Amino acid sequence: MKMLRPLRLSHSRCTESDRAEADPGGNGHMSRFSFAPASVRTSSEKRAGVRGAVAVLGLMGATLTSPSHAQQAPSLLTAGSFGVLAGSTVTNTGSTVINGNVGVSPGSAVTGFPPGIVNGVISVADAVAAQAQIDNISAYNVLAGKPITTNLTGQDLGGKTLIAGVYGFNTSAQLTGTLTLNGQGNPNSVFIINTGSTLTTASGSSISLINGAQGGNVFFRVGSSATLGTSTSFVGDILALTSITLNTSAKIICGDALAQNGAVTLDSNTITTCTTTTASASSVLPSSATGNQRAVANSIDTFVRNGGTLPPAFASLLSFLPPSQLQSAFTQLSGEVGTGPAQAGTQAMNSFLSLVTNPYAENRPFAPTRPVSPMMPVKAISVTPALNPDPRPWGVWAAGYGGQTNANGDALGVGSHDRSVSDAGFATGLDYRVTPYTVAGFALSGGATRYGLSEGLGSGRSDMFQAAIYSTTRVDAAYVSAAIAYGFHQFNTDRFVTVAGADHLAADFSANDIGGRLEGGYRFAIPNVGWPGQSGFTPYAAVQVQAFRTPSYSETALSGSSVFALSYDARTITTTRTELGTWLDWSIPIDYSTRLTLLGRAAWAHDNWSAPNITAGFQALPGSIFVVTGAAPATDLALVSAGVEIGFRNGFSVGARFDGEFAENSTKYSGMGRLRYTW
């Protein structure tokens, strides 16, 4: 059930700009046809002195007895938040924009949205629409019961100037041209026009408000149906017993189209209700609002405090959505998906750096122990690679790798959502033994990343290129590996905002990543107690740093409106990882030319992130800056690995490894496969 928040007791007032839009001619003058009470009318034939005295007395009488003060605007209550309300159906053709709610009751059909846009809530045959119809009928009856002060039957409203009062038509009413409503300096002036049957406006007709008249105090009660002609510029609430039709490009600048029993038919129209709220965005949110939601609300309030005028789409959110729905709307508007690129790029670099600095044979021209002839004595097998280096100095390798991370969001605190990140790449490298103890090389990689948020809050992907130079030095059983790498990403992001229609917002930008890793360890042989081959364990420590930078970029609308599109500030996120753990290896000779090596790892890692958030702002609200925070990346992780490699004496080897990273709020699974040839 959609519930509406009662934000006001009466309509707001149309401004001078509303009057200018409603009166294209901009004349704003009194017509020669005046329907002011006789007490305020003067004759040009009277003498100047008498004319002045009569005018003063007449104005005093008007102040006491004019309909402007005798009438009160009826309250539309919940119906006032509906730009369109129908009894049977709401039908739209073309690019209609409704800045307000749309409802139907007791009917159940609302069609044409999209392509039409509703900057509010659509209520179909529910309790909200039913209550709105009850309030609509009540206001209709109040208007019908108002005593007529001036009967205009048979006259055209066009070209007339009316002051506050109740005007009646026994049958139909016609507006051709411009109707001027004169508030006489009283913003509480009420204008009521009751028609016995139909209300029709000619093409290009308009209503002009002057001298303080307010659109929220203008009411047209129509005994049957109302039709606004093509390009009519209308002001006021239309309460029709049967149906309402707005022809092509007709607009209601400040008012509603409320039909009791029939349909409301639209065609490329604009309807903006007069309902407003003076509450700030942050004050409307309940105490359960999350950090991201409040950040969005505060940015909107900052824009308003700095003198900005909210676009209708933003104003409608604050006016028509109950607090719970406003929370959901602000979650969509926050653009949390903007926090994903840094997580994706950092994960891809982690995989690449681990690939080129691993101390074992995945991409090194030597194994933890030298393959030897089975005819040699067992004690000779303990020779280390540093003392007996492989005579083949060149090595080329190729590897495929990928990983998937799932991180849990903080739904109640920050308001972040679950995030998934995956990366996949193909790398190749060439290395050379520069000394008996040191090998150096370079590697290139290409691949892609993907990331997405739960609840359909957005996703993104990137095509990536990575390059690294690396080196490993062994001294006896000790090793030191180092690598410096660069990554380039071309990102595409997508998110859908459905708070006012269906807006598809996307962005394209490039990002750069620089990283480095230093790793060292020492292998201890495990005494052979009867099992075949050799085994050992290698305690190691590693430190790794990254700097991932995204530029400033802006979203564009691929479909729908761009009113909620964001611009993101440039951002550099740095991470530092430290690892402590141990590798286990067991090398088993299969035959003279083949050796099987099993690998395992257990380690602890600590990641330190500079600030995993991003600064954004609404393009439609200059200066509306806020910080949005995504799911927090893990800081302390348990690392486990298992691998296998088969090496052949002809220089070929093939291997695979599987890794897991486990933290309190995230898990990552990754793997790689490698083919190598040395000569």
N, C-alpha and C positions, 0 to 999 in steps of 0.2 A: 504494500500500500504506500503510495507516495503522499506524504503529508506536506502541506505548505505552511510556512512560518508567517503568522500575521505581523507584517512589518509596519503597517501604517493604518491609520484610521480614516484617512482621506487621500484624495489624489494629490500629486504634486502639481506644480504650476508650470505651464509652458513659458519659455523665456522669450526675450526679444528675438533671438535667432530663430525660434520656432515661428514667431509671427512673420519674420522675413521670409522663411521658407514657404509658409502658408499663403503669403500675399506676394506673388512674384512681381507685381507691379510696384509694390512698395509705397502705395499712395497713403494708406493709413489715414484717410480723411473721412469726415462724416458725409454720408450720402445726402442728397437733397430729400430723400425719404427718411423722416425721423419718426420714431415711435416712442419718443420720450413723453411722459405725462404732460398734459396741457399746462400744468403749473410752471413748467420750466421752459415752455416755448414762448418766443417773443415775436412781435411783428415789426417789420422794417418801417411800417408807416407811423409807429408811435414816436413820440418825442424822446430825445436822448435822455432827459432826466428821468422821465417815467420809466423808460426802458431799463435804465440801470437799477432803479429801485425794485422794479418787478423781477428783474433777473436775480437780485440778491435774495428777495423773499422766496422766489421760486426755488432756488438752490437749497435754501433752508428747508423748504417743504419737502423737496426730493430726498434730503438726508433723513427726514423723519418717516416718510411714507413710501419711498420708492421701492419697487419689487426687489431691488438689489439688497435691501436690508430685511424685506419681509420674507424672503425665501432662504431655505437652507438646502445645501447639496445633499441628496440622499447618499447613504453609504452603500457601496457595492460589496463591502466586506471581502470575502475570498474571491468573488468574481472579478474584483478589480485587478487581480494579478494576471488575468487571462487576456492576452491580446486577441485570441479567438476562442469562442465557446459556442458549440452547436448542440442542437437537440438530436439530430439524426446522423449527419456526416460532416467531416471537414475534408474538402477536396482541393488540392493545389496543382497548378500547372506552372512550370517555370521557376525562376530564381527568387521566390518569395523569401523574405526575411521577417520573422516574428520576434520582436524584442519583448518577450513576455511568454507566459505559458499558453499551451494549446490544449483544449479539452473537448470531450464530447460525452453527453449523457442525456437520455438513456441509450442513444445509439452507440455503436462500437466500431466505427470506421473512420480512420484518419489516414489519408493517402496523399502522396506527393512530397513527403519529407524523408529522405532527399528526393529531388534536388533542392527543395525548399529547406531553409535553415530555421531552427527554433532555438533561440537563445533563452531557454527556459526549460520547463518540464512538460512532457506530453502525457496527459491523463486520459485514459480511455475507459469509459464505463466503470470507473472505480469510485471509491468513497469521496475522493477529492473533487472529481468532476461533478458528482451528484450534489455535493454541498455547494459548489459554485453555482449550479443551476438553481438551487433553492435561494441563494442570495440574489441571483439575477432576477428571479421572478418577484422576490420581495421588493427590490428596487424598482422594477417595472411597475408594480402596483402602486408604489408610493408616487411615482411620477404621474401615473394615470389619474391619481386622486387630487393632483394640484389644480386649484381653480385657475381658469384661463384669465390672464390680465389683458391680452390683446389677441383678437381673432384675425388670422391672416388668410383665411380661406379664399382661394382663387388668385392669390398673389404669388409672385416668384420671389424667393428669398434673395436671388442675385441682385446686386446693386443696393441692397438695404443696409442700414446701420441700426443695430438693435442694442438697447441697453438691457441691464438685467431684468428678468421677468419670465413669465410663463406665456408662451405663444402657442396658439392652437390652429390646427387645420382640421376641418370637419372630415375631409377625405384625404386626398393626396397632397404632398408637398414637393415642390420642384426648386432646385438650385441651379441657376445658369449664370455663370460669372462669379463674382466675389461677394460673399456675405461678410460684413464687418461687425464684430462684437466689441462694444465699447464698455470697458469696465469702470469708466468715470473715476479712475484713481483708487478704486476699492478692489483689492485682490480677492475679496470674498464674494464678489459679484457672481450670481448664479444665473445661468441661461438654460431654460428648459423649453424644448420645442416638442409638442405632442401632435402626432399626426394620426388621423383616424384610419388610414390605410397605408399607402406607400410613401417612401421617401426616395427621390431620384435626383441624381446630380448629372449635369451635362459634362461632356468631355472638357478637361482643362479648368473645371470650376475649383474654387478655393474658399477657405474661411480664414479671415484675418482677425487677429486679436490686437486691440489697442487699449491704451490707458489702463494697464494693469489687469486686463481680463486674463483668466487662467484656463487652459485647456481642460484641466481636471474638474472644472465647474461647469462644463458644457455637456448637456444631455439631450439626445434625440430618442424619444420613445416612439416607436413605429408600430402601428396597429396591425400591419401584415408583414411586408418585406421591404428591404432597402437595397438600392443598387447605386454604387458609386461608379460614375462614368470613367472612361479612359483618362489617365493622368490627373485625376482629381486629387487635390491636396486638402485633406479633411482634418478637422480638429473636433474632438469630442467623443463621448461614449455613445455607441449605437446600441439600443436595446430593442430588438425586433421580436415580435410575437412569433413570426414564422422563419424567414430566411434572410440571409445577407449575401450579396454578391459584390465583389470588387473586380471591376474590369481591369484590363491590362494596364499596369504601371500606376494604378490608383494607390494612394497611400494615406494612412491615418498617422499623422505626426505625433499626436498626443491623444490617445483614446483606445477604445476597444470595439470589437465586433462581437456582440453577444446575442445569439439567436436561441430562442426557447425551444421551439418545436421542429424547425427545419434544418437546412444545411447552411454552411458557410462555404462559399465557393471563391477561390483565390486564383489570381493569374499574375505572377511576377509583381507582387505587391510588397510594400513595407508597412508594418504596423508596429508602433512603439507605444506601450502603455505609459500612462502618466504616473504609475506607481514608483516611488523612490524610497530609499531608506537613508537615514542619516548616520546609521551605525557604521563603525569602521569594520574592515574585514577581520581584523584580529579579535575584536570584541564579539563578533558573531560566532566565532568558533567555540565549541565546548571545551571544558577543561581536559578532555581526553585527546585533544588534538596533538599530533606528533610534531617533532622538531621541524621536519621538512614542510609540513602544512603551515605551521606558524611563520616559517621563513617566507613562504609565498604571500601570506596575508600581510605580513609586515612590509613587504616590498610594495604591495598595492597601496597600503596606507601611506607610505612614504611619498609615493607619486602624488596622491591626493593632497597631502600636507604641503607639498611643494607647489601647489596651485594647479595641478593637472586635472583634467576632466576625463573621467573614465569613459571609454568607448561603451556603446550600448551592451555589447556582449559581456563585458566585465560587470557593468552595473546590474545586468539581469541576474547574474550569478548571486550577487549579494541580496537582491530583492526577492527572488523567487525560490531559491533553494533552501530547504530546511537544513539545520546544522550538520546532520549526518551526511546528507548528500553534498553539502559544501565541502566537507572534509575530503570526500572521495574526489570531488572536482579539483581541489587544490593538489591532491596527490598526482592526478594526471598532468596538471599544469606545471608541476615542479621539474619535469624533464630529467628524472633520475637516471635515465638511460645514458646521459652524458658522462656518468662516472665509469662506464664500462670500458672505453678504449684503453685507459691506463692499465686496467687489470688484464686485458687481453694481450696487450703488447709486452707487459712485464712477464706474463706467463710464458709467452713464446721465447723471450730472451733467456729465461731460466732454462728452458729445454735445450736451447742451442748451446749455451755455455757449459751445461753439464755434459753435453755430447762431446765437445772438443777438449775437455779437461779430464775425462775419466781416466784413471791410471791403468786400466787393463786393456786388453787387446782389441776393444771395439774399434779404436782408430789409432793404435800404436804399432810400430813395427817390431815390438817384442812382447812376449808373454811374461807372466810373473816368474816363470822358470823356463829354461831352454829345453826345447825338445831334444832328446838324445836317443841314441841307438839302444834298443832293449838289450843288446849284447854287452853294453857297458856295465860295470859293477853298480849296484844300487847306490853306494856311497858317492858315486860320481854325479848322481843326479842333482845333488844339492848345489851345484855351481850356479851362481847368480848371473843374471843377464849383464850386469855391469862388467863382470870379469870375462865374459865370453859373449860379446855382442853379436847380433845377427849380421852376417856379412852383406846382406841385401840392404843398401842404404835408402832406396826410394820406396815410397808407398803411396798408393792411391786407394781411396775408399768412397763408398756411397752409402747413405743411410736414410731411411724413412722414419719419421718420429711423429708423435702426436700425444695429446693429453686432454683431459676433461676435468674441470673443477666445478664443484657446486658449493656455493657459500650461502649461509643462512642470513637473512636480513633481520633487522630489529624493528618489528612491526609496531610495538607499543611505545618505544622511546623516540629514536630518530625518525622512524617511519620508513626505513629502508626495506627493500624487498629481496627475496631470494634471487641470486644471480648465478647463471651458468656461463662458463667460459670454456671454449675449446680452441685448440690450435693443432695444426698439422703442417708438416713441411718435409721437404726432401733436400738433403745436404750432400755435398761432395767435397772432398778435400785431397790435397796433395802435400806430402811432407818428405823431408830429407834428413838423414842422420848427419848432422854437421860435425859431431865428435863421437867417439865411441859411447859417450854417456848422454848426449843431448840430441833430441830430434825437434825440428821446427817445421811449421807448415802453415798453410792458409786453407780456409774453408768458405764455401758459398752455399747459401740456402735460399729456397723460395717456398712460399706456402701461403696459408690463409688462417685467419682467426675468425671466430664467431662468438657473440655473446648475446644474452637476452635476460630480461627481467620477468619474474612471475607476474600473474594477473594481466598479461598482455600489455605491459607498460613500456614496451619498446625493445628494439634489438638493433644489432649492428654487425658489421663484418669488415674485414680488411684483407687486402692482398699485401703480402709482405716480402721483403728481400732482406737477407741478413748476410753479413760477411764477418770473418774473424781471422786473426792471426794467433797462433798458439805455439807453445813449446813445452816440452817435458824433459827434465833432467833426472837421471838416476845415479846415485852414488851408493854402491853396494846395495843394500836393501831399502834405502830411502829414495823417495821421489819428490819432486816439486813440479807442479803443472801450473801454467799461467795462460790466460787468454784475454784478449781485448776484442770486443765485437761492436758492430754497428747494425742497427735495424731501421728500415724504412717501411712505413705502413701507409696505405691509401685507404681511408675509412669511408664507409657509407652507413648512415644511421637512419632508422625509421621508427616513428611512433605515431599512434593515432589518439587524437583527443576527441572524445565523444560527448563532452558536456554541453555542447551547443551545435549539434549536427555531427558530421563525420569529417574531421580535418586530418588529412594525411600529411605529416610534417617530416621532412627529410633534410639531411645535411651531408656534404662531401668535404673532406679535408684530409691533409696529409699529416703524419706525425713521425717523429724521430726518436730513436732510442740508442743510448750508448751504455755499454756495460763492460764489466771486467770481473775476472774470477782468479783467485790464487788459492791453490790447494796443495797440501803436502802431507806425507805420511811415511810410515816405516813398517816394512813387512817382517813379521816374526814367523819362522817356520814352525809348524806343529810336528812333533816327533812322530815318525811312522811306527805305528803299533800293530802292523799287520795288514792294514787295508792297502789297496794298490794306489800307485801314484803319489803325489805330493800335495800337501795342504798347508795353509797358513792363514794368518789374520793380519790385517793392516789397519791399525788405528790411524785416523786422519783428522785434519782440521781444514776448514776452508772459509774464506771470506769473499763475498761477492757484492758488488755495488752496481746500481743502475740509475740512470736519469732519463725519464720518459717525458717528452714534451709534446703537448698538443697546442696548435695555434689558436687564436681567436677565430671563431666561425659562427655562422648564422644558419638557422633553419629556413627552408622555403616550403610553401604548400604545394604538394603535388596534386592535391584535390581538396575541395572545401575551402575554408577561410584560413588566412594566415594571422588572424588577430591574436592567437595564443602562441605564435612562434617565438622561440627564444634565441638569444644570442649568448654565446659562451665566451668567457675570457680565456686568454692564453694561460697555460698551466704547465709547470714542470713538477713532476712527482718523483722524488728520489726514494730508493729502497736500499737497505743494507741487509744482507743475509750472512749469518755466521752458522757454520755447521761443525758438529763434533760427532764422530762415530767411528765405525770400523767396518772394513770389508773382510769377507771370508772368501777363500778360493780353494778349490780342489781340482787339481789337474790330473787326468787319468789317461795314460797311453792306451790307445785302442789297438794300434798296430805300429809298424815301423814308420808309417807315413802320416798317421792321423792321431790327433790328441783332442780329448774332450775336456773342457774346463767348465766347472760350475761355479757360479758367483752368488754371493748374498751380501746384503748390507743392512745394518741397523744404525740409525743416527738420530740426532736431535738438531733441529734448525730453529733459529730465531730471526724473524723478519722485522725490521723497523721501517715503517712507512712515514714519510714526511707529513702528508695530509691527504687521505684518499677521498677528497671531495672536489667540487668544481663550482665556480661562481657563474651565475647566469642572470639574465634579465629579460623582461618582455620587450620585444621590439616596439610594440604599440604603446608602451608606458616608459618613455625615456627616464632613466635614473632609477628604475625599479630593480635594484641589484639585490640578489639573495644568494646564499650558499646552500647547495643541495648535497646531501651525503648519501652515499650508497652503502651496500652491505660491507661491513668492516672486513678487510682481509685478515687472514690468520697471522698471528704473531709467533706462536710457539707450535711447532709441528714435529710429529714423529715420522721419520723417513724409513721406509723399508724397500728393499730391492731384491730381485731374484733374476739371474741371467744364466745363459748357456752359450758356449762358443765351441765350434769345431774348427781346428786348424789343420791344414794339410801342408806337407813338406814342399809342395810345388809353389808355395807362396800365397795360395788362396786361403781365406778363412771366412766363416759366416757365423753370425751370432745374433742373439736377441736378448732384450732385457725388459723387465716390467718393474715399474716403480709405483709406490703409493705414498701419499702425504696425508697425514691425519691430524686434524686439529679439532678444537671444541666446536667451532662453528663452520667447518668446511672439510671437504675431502677432495683429493685429487688422485686420479689414476692416469698413468701414462705408460707409454711403451716405445721401443725403437727396434728396428732390425737393420743389420749392417752386413755389407759385403766388402771384403778388402783383398787387395793384391799387392804383394811386395816383390821387388826385383832388385 
